[in-house]
């Protein structure tokens, strides 16, 4: 089933790999309710397009991190993800989807692999934006515009709460 804007984002549980998460910590989408989530699916670690996309997100991290949690997802192993993170100093977690569960639930599994797709999930857990068949060059600019637009339309109320991202990254 192909997801559409406004659909509830499929829940997931996955091991997050990054310098901040150490050897790996289980995360689930519902942990980030109340925050925007950028979930980007890519074919393979250390390939030209995937490296460009990851490094563009890395370079925009300081600007984006207050607006959204980023997760990269591929079928690569956790060991491959750790090497990719270390090599390019990626500050956001990568999720290993070796059994293709996330790819199937988000509708990005294709016959020959993964359709490079990015989902922006709103604070209520709904799909706010979908970028299918992403071209790595320039994709970060579309994400910046989308997150900026989403945040400017969002009504903010109540006391500021510490995000799950902040709680997890300080462990």
N, C-alpha and C positions, 0 to 999 in steps of 0.2 A: 504494500500500500504506500502510495506517495503522500507524504505529509504536505499540508497546506498552511499558509499563514492563518493563525487563529487556532490551529489544532493544539491540543495539549501535547507537550513534548514528551516522548516516551521516557519513562524513568530508567535509569541505569545504575549499575554498581560496577565499578572497575578499579583496578589498581593504578594509582597516579604515580608517575615516575618524574621526579625533578629534584634539583638540588634542595629545594625548599621542603619537599616531602621525603627526602632521604631515600632509603631503599625501596620505598613504596608504601603507600597508605591507601586503604580502600576509601573511595569517595562515591557519593551518589548524587544525582541531580537534585534531589529534594533537600540536600544539605545547603544548597545555594538559593533556596526560595527567598525572595526579597531582593535578589540581585540579578543583573543581566548576566547571561552566560553566552560566550562565543564558543561554539562547538564546531571545530573544523576538521573535516575528514580529508585525509590525503593518502596517496598510494604507498609511498615507501620512504623511510629515512634515508638521508644522504644521497638523494637524487637531485638533479639540478632544480626542477620546479619546486619540489617540496622544501629544499633548502632555502630557495628564494623566499617562499611564502613564510617559513618559520623565522627567517632572519628579519623580514619586514615586520612581523609581529613583535619580535624581540626588540627591534629598534623603536617601536611605538609603545613598548610596555609601560614606560613611565607615564605616558599620556593616557593610556587605556585602562591601566590597572585599577584606578579609582572608579571607573564606570562599569567594568565587566570582568568576570573571571574567564580566562581563556583556557580551553582544553584542546589539544591536538589529538586526533585519533587515527591510528593505522593498525594494520594487522601485524606489524613488527613486534618482536619480543621485547620484554622489559629490558633485557641486556642491550639490545639494539637502541632502544629509546635512550637509555642512560648514556651510551656512547655519543649519540646524536646531540643530546643536551649538553654534555661536557665539551664536545668539539666546537659547538657554536654558542655556548653560554646562554642557553635558552632559559629565561626566568619563569616560564609557565610550565605546568605539567603536561605530559603526554600520557595518553591512555592506550594500553595494549588491548587490541580487539582480535586476538589470534583466532578465536572461534567465530568471529564475524557477527556476533550477536547485536552489537550496536549498529553496525553497517546495515543489517537486515531491518532492524526496528526503525531506523531513520530512512530507509529506502535508498541507500547509496551503494549497495552491493551490485555490481554489474558482472556480466559473464567473465570478463577478463580482469576483474579487480574492483577497484574503488573509483566511484565518480567523485572527483574533487568537488566537495560541497561544503558550504559553511551555513550554519544555522545560528541566528541570534534568538535567544530564548529570553522572554521578558521576565520581570520579577515574580509574576504569577505562575510561571511555568508553561507559558504558551509560546508557540512559534511566532516571533515578531517579524522575522525577515529570513528569506532563504536565498542563497546565492548558489546556483547549480552550475556545473561545468566551469568552475572558477579558473580564470587565467591568473597565475601567480603575480605577474607584474601588474601593479596598480590596484590589486585587491584590497590592500590595507587602506587606501583612500576611501573606498566604498564603505568599509567597516567603520572608519572614523566618522563619516557622514551619518551613517545609520545609528551608531551609538549616540552621537551628539544629538541627533533628532529625537531618538527615543527618550533620552534623558531630559531634553527640554520640554517634552510633552508630558512627562511623568509628574503626577502630583506628589509632592513630598509632604509627609505629615508624621507626627509622633516623634519621640526621641530617637536619636541616631543610635543604631545598635551595632555592636561589633560583628563583623561578618564572619562566616564560617572560614573563609579564606584566611582572614587574619588570625583566627584561633588555631587553625591547622598549621600555618606556615611558621608559627613561633615555637612549635614543639621540637 
